Amino acid sequence: MKIVFLDAATLGDSALDSIAALGELKCYPSSTPEEAKERVGDCDVLIVNKVRVDRELLAAAPHLRLICEAATGVNNIDLDAAAERGITVRNVAGYSTDTVVQVTFTHLLSLFSQAPYFDARVKDGTYTAGGLFVDLSRSFAEMKGKVLGIVGMGTIGHKVADIATAFGMEVIYYSTSGTGHCTDFPCVGIEELLRRSDAITIHAPLNGRTDGLIGEEKLRLMKPTAFVINLGRGGIVDEAALAAAVDEGIIAGAALDVFVREPLPADSPLLNMKHPERMRFSPHMGWASVEARARLVAGIADNIAKGGF
């Protein structure tokens, strides 16, 4: 059995021994569309993370029987085209939940506590030169008693909610599916969520209901002290509108792990702000702890083993 991984660099230094043990594994760090077509000619199993699998690529892989998505979302795969050719598509669900939740709170705590600012005050000598045992040059607020609005109350959203309550936060949520299945926390409309929340965290897929969900009009509903955190998908938030809202003080700040275009282009309004200190960024690594990547590899290996090849 021949296994081809077209963008193995997306898993970093993760050991792929469990996959290699199942067949002849060929890994490519990345693949352009043209390179991908040249590399799949004799493969039985195809592994991809972000490479687009369309009809043209499938036509170049006459022996292909299984596509393994090295992630949870399969929006990069033409599922109809795969089904027409009798090709099975399998993803790995739940492997990164704890990591995404951890990175969510990394950003949430950083924004509420103004951690980068105070860290810099110590490192640049300002605190030492100040003469006082404390530096109160910037105010910060407790999370206790604040309202956290969660967009998307799935497994990740619910875990974020549970931890937020441990901090003493009040949790409300907006159901992006239109049906509030979770009864542990109040389900509200998106406008109410934005008006009431001191911070919102986004944990939803990008689809017809969420594409462009939070733009200029919605951001103007929020408190000037509120924060936006997005660990869902980039297109859910209008990046230009968000940059403007933060710069103009319509909201206090934001943190993003996902972007409309990845990597983030140099001309993005997010990288050309008057007040970059109000922003927190991470390069779409909210899923990628060492442990999460190991679980992902194990899940891919299991999907291949269950293929019965």
C-alpha positions in Angstrom: 0.0 0.0 0.0 1.4 3.4 -1.0 0.6 6.4 1.2 1.4 9.9 0.2 1.3 12.9 2.5 1.3 16.1 0.4 1.9 18.7 3.1 3.6 16.9 6.0 5.3 20.1 7.1 2.0 21.2 8.6 2.6 18.6 11.4 6.1 19.9 12.2 8.4 17.4 13.8 5.7 14.9 14.7 6.8 11.3 14.4 4.9 9.5 11.6 6.2 6.0 12.5 2.7 4.6 13.2 1.6 5.6 9.7 4.8 4.4 8.0 4.3 1.0 9.6 1.1 0.5 7.5 2.6 0.9 4.1 5.1 2.7 1.9 4.9 6.3 3.1 6.1 9.2 1.0 6.1 12.6 2.6 6.4 16.0 0.9 6.8 19.1 3.1 4.3 21.0 0.9 2.8 20.7 -2.6 1.6 23.2 -5.2 -1.5 22.1 -7.2 0.8 21.0 -10.1 3.2 19.2 -7.8 0.3 17.4 -6.1 -1.0 16.0 -9.4 2.4 14.6 -10.2 2.8 13.0 -6.7 -0.5 11.1 -6.4 -0.3 8.9 -9.5 0.3 5.6 -7.7 -1.0 6.3 -4.2 -3.6 4.2 -2.5 -4.0 6.5 0.5 -3.7 10.3 0.4 -3.0 12.4 3.5 -3.6 16.2 3.3 -4.0 19.0 5.8 -4.6 22.2 3.7 -3.9 21.0 0.2 -7.0 21.3 -2.0 -8.3 17.9 -3.2 -10.5 18.7 -6.2 -11.7 16.7 -9.2 -8.6 17.5 -11.2 -6.4 16.0 -8.4 -8.6 13.0 -8.0 -8.4 12.3 -11.7 -4.6 12.1 -11.4 -4.9 9.4 -8.7 -6.5 6.4 -10.3 -5.6 4.0 -7.5 -6.7 6.2 -4.7 -9.1 4.5 -2.2 -8.8 6.6 1.0 -8.2 10.3 1.8 -7.2 11.1 5.3 -7.7 14.6 6.5 -4.9 15.6 8.9 -7.4 17.8 10.8 -11.1 17.9 11.7 -12.5 20.2 9.0 -12.7 18.7 5.5 -13.6 21.9 3.6 -10.5 21.5 1.4 -11.8 18.2 0.0 -14.4 18.0 -2.8 -16.6 15.4 -1.0 -19.0 14.9 -3.9 -16.2 14.2 -6.3 -14.6 11.7 -3.9 -17.9 9.9 -3.4 -18.5 9.7 -7.1 -15.2 7.8 -7.4 -15.9 5.6 -4.4 -13.1 7.1 -2.4 -13.6 7.2 1.4 -12.8 10.4 3.3 -11.9 10.3 7.0 -10.9 13.1 9.4 -9.8 13.1 13.0 -12.2 14.7 15.5 -11.5 15.9 19.0 -7.8 15.6 19.0 -7.1 19.3 19.7 -9.9 20.2 22.0 -7.8 20.7 25.1 -5.2 22.6 23.2 -7.6 25.0 21.6 -9.2 25.7 25.0 -5.8 26.3 26.6 -4.8 28.8 23.8 -8.2 30.5 24.2 -7.4 31.2 27.8 -3.9 32.2 27.0 -5.3 35.1 24.9 -8.2 35.8 27.3 -5.9 36.1 30.3 -3.4 38.2 28.3 -6.0 40.7 27.3 -7.7 41.0 30.7 -4.3 41.1 32.6 -2.3 43.2 30.0 0.5 40.6 30.4 2.7 41.7 27.5 2.7 45.3 28.7 3.8 44.6 32.2 6.3 42.0 31.0 7.9 44.6 28.8 8.0 47.2 31.7 10.2 44.8 33.7 12.4 43.8 30.8 13.1 47.3 29.5 14.1 48.6 32.9 11.2 50.9 33.4 10.0 49.1 36.5 13.5 49.1 38.0 13.9 52.8 37.4 10.5 53.6 38.8 11.4 53.4 42.5 8.2 51.8 43.6 7.5 48.1 44.4 4.5 48.2 42.0 3.9 49.5 38.5 0.3 50.8 38.1 0.9 52.7 34.8 -1.9 50.7 33.1 -5.1 49.4 34.6 -6.4 45.9 34.2 -9.6 44.1 35.2 -10.6 40.9 36.9 -12.4 38.3 34.9 -14.7 37.4 37.8 -18.1 38.9 37.4 -17.6 39.6 33.7 -19.8 38.1 30.9 -18.2 35.7 28.4 -20.1 35.3 25.2 -19.3 32.1 23.3 -20.1 31.8 19.6 -20.6 28.1 19.0 -21.3 25.9 21.9 -19.9 22.6 20.7 -17.3 20.5 22.6 -14.7 23.2 22.6 -17.1 26.0 23.4 -18.6 24.0 26.3 -15.2 23.3 27.8 -14.3 27.0 27.5 -17.6 27.8 29.3 -16.9 25.4 32.1 -13.4 26.9 32.8 -14.8 30.4 32.5 -17.2 29.7 35.3 -14.3 28.6 37.5 -13.0 32.1 37.0 -16.3 33.4 38.2 -17.5 34.6 34.8 -21.1 34.5 33.6 -21.5 32.6 30.4 -24.0 33.1 27.6 -23.8 31.7 24.1 -25.0 32.0 20.5 -25.9 28.9 18.5 -24.5 29.2 15.0 -26.7 26.3 13.9 -29.8 28.1 15.0 -30.7 25.5 17.6 -29.5 25.9 21.2 -29.0 22.3 22.2 -26.9 23.2 25.3 -29.1 23.9 28.4 -26.3 24.4 30.8 -25.9 28.1 29.8 -28.4 30.7 28.4 -28.6 30.7 24.6 -29.2 34.3 23.2 -29.3 36.0 19.9 -26.1 37.4 18.4 -27.0 41.0 19.0 -27.8 40.4 22.7 -24.6 38.4 23.1 -22.5 41.2 21.6 -24.2 43.9 23.7 -23.9 42.0 27.0 -20.4 40.4 26.7 -17.2 41.7 28.2 -15.4 39.3 25.9 -16.5 36.9 23.2 -14.8 33.8 22.1 -15.5 32.2 18.7 -15.4 28.4 18.3 -17.5 27.8 15.2 -16.9 26.4 11.7 -16.9 28.7 8.7 -20.2 28.1 6.7 -23.1 30.0 5.3 -24.3 30.9 8.8 -21.0 32.2 10.1 -19.2 33.7 7.1 -18.9 37.4 7.9 -20.9 37.0 11.0 -19.1 39.8 12.9 -18.5 42.9 10.9 -18.5 46.7 11.5 -22.2 46.9 12.4 -22.0 44.0 14.9 -18.8 45.3 16.5 -20.4 48.7 17.2 -22.9 46.8 19.4 -20.1 45.8 21.8 -18.9 47.6 25.0 -15.8 49.8 24.5 -14.1 47.7 27.2 -14.9 44.4 25.5 -12.6 41.9 23.7 -13.0 39.6 20.7 -11.1 36.3 20.5 -11.3 34.1 17.4 -10.1 30.5 17.4 -12.8 29.3 15.0 -12.1 30.4 11.4 -10.8 33.6 10.0 -13.8 34.5 7.8 -16.2 34.7 10.7 -14.8 38.1 11.6 -14.3 41.0 9.1 -10.6 41.6 9.7 -10.6 45.2 8.3 -13.6 46.1 10.5 -12.0 44.5 13.5 -8.7 46.4 13.0 -10.6 49.7 12.7 -12.8 49.0 15.7 -9.8 48.3 17.9 -7.8 51.3 16.6 -10.8 53.6 17.1 -11.6 52.3 20.6 -15.0 50.9 19.7 -13.8 47.8 21.5 -10.8 47.4 23.8 -8.8 44.7 21.9 -8.8 41.4 20.2 -6.9 38.2 19.8 -6.8 36.0 16.7 -5.4 32.6 16.0 -7.0 32.2 12.6 -7.1 34.5 9.5 -8.9 34.8 6.2 -5.6 34.2 4.4 -3.0 32.1 6.0 -0.2 33.0 6.5 -1.3 36.5 7.2 -0.3 38.8 4.2 2.0 41.7 4.9 -0.6 44.2 3.7 -3.3 43.0 6.1 -5.0 45.8 8.0 -4.2 43.7 11.1 -0.5 44.3 10.6 -0.8 48.0 9.9 -2.7 49.3 12.9 -2.1 52.5 14.9 -2.5 50.5 18.2 -1.0 47.1 17.7 -0.5 46.8 21.5 -4.3 46.2 21.7 -4.0 43.1 19.7 -2.8 39.5 20.4 -1.9 37.1 17.6 -0.9 33.5 17.3 -0.1 31.9 13.9 -2.9 29.3 13.7 -1.2 27.1 16.2 -4.1 26.9 18.7 -4.6 23.2 17.8 -0.9 22.2 17.6 0.5 21.2 21.0 2.9 18.3 21.0 0.2 16.1 22.6 -2.5 17.2 20.1 -0.3 16.4 17.1 0.5 13.0 18.5 -3.2 12.3 18.9 -3.8 13.5 15.4 -1.1 11.1 13.9 -2.5 8.2 15.9 -6.0 9.1 14.5 -4.7 9.1 11.0 -3.0 5.8 11.5 -6.1 4.3 12.9 -8.2 5.6 10.0 -5.8 3.9 7.5 -5.7 0.7 9.5 -9.5 0.6 9.6 -9.6 1.0 5.8 -9.0 -2.8 5.4 -6.3 -2.4 2.8 
